[in-house]
Amino acid sequence: MNWEKIKPGVWSGWGGAIVAVFVGFNYGGWMTTGAADAMAKESVTVAVVERLGTIALAQLNRDGAKTKSSAK
């Protein structure tokens, strides 16, 4: 093999790989495992709070003692 002939192709391959990784992580939606885990935990927390908040509000509105204590 003649290194001088394949050298531009190898460098182009490395350059293309670096550009692909840069574009993928910044604009393509790729993410690391840590970032995905953090996003999943935040999503779960928001979903649980929304669901439990709705249930708590419904229970508060059904509470008969609430109206008696606020009338004092």
C-alpha positions in Angstrom: 0.0 0.0 0.0 1.1 3.5 -0.8 0.4 5.6 2.3 0.6 8.8 0.3 -2.3 7.7 -1.9 -4.7 6.7 0.9 -3.7 9.4 3.4 -6.3 12.0 2.1 -9.1 9.4 2.3 -8.2 8.4 5.8 -8.1 12.1 6.9 -11.4 12.7 5.1 -13.0 9.8 6.9 -11.9 11.0 10.3 -13.0 14.6 9.5 -16.4 13.3 8.4 -16.8 11.2 11.5 -16.0 14.2 13.7 -18.5 16.4 11.8 -21.2 13.7 12.0 -20.8 13.4 15.8 -20.8 17.2 16.3 -23.9 17.6 14.2 -25.6 14.6 15.7 -25.2 15.6 19.3 -25.9 19.3 18.8 -28.7 19.3 16.2 -29.7 15.7 15.6 -31.1 14.9 19.0 -28.5 12.4 20.0 -27.7 12.3 23.8 -25.6 10.5 26.3 -27.0 7.9 28.6 -26.7 10.3 31.6 -28.7 13.0 29.8 -31.4 10.5 28.8 -31.7 9.2 32.4 -32.0 12.8 33.7 -34.7 13.5 31.1 -36.6 10.4 32.0 -36.5 11.1 35.7 -37.8 14.6 35.2 -40.6 13.4 32.9 -41.6 10.8 35.5 -41.6 13.4 38.3 -43.7 15.8 36.3 -46.2 13.0 35.4 -46.5 11.8 39.0 -47.0 15.3 40.4 -49.7 16.2 37.8 -51.6 12.9 38.4 -51.4 13.1 42.2 -52.2 16.8 42.2 -55.4 16.1 40.2 -56.4 13.4 42.7 -55.7 15.5 45.7 -57.7 18.4 44.3 -60.6 16.1 43.6 -60.5 14.7 47.1 -60.3 18.3 48.6 -63.4 19.3 46.6 -65.3 16.3 47.9 -64.4 16.9 51.5 -67.5 17.9 53.5 -65.5 19.1 56.5 -63.7 21.7 54.3 -66.8 23.9 54.0 -67.7 23.6 57.7 -64.2 24.7 58.8 -64.1 27.6 56.4 -67.5 29.0 57.6 -66.2 29.6 61.1 
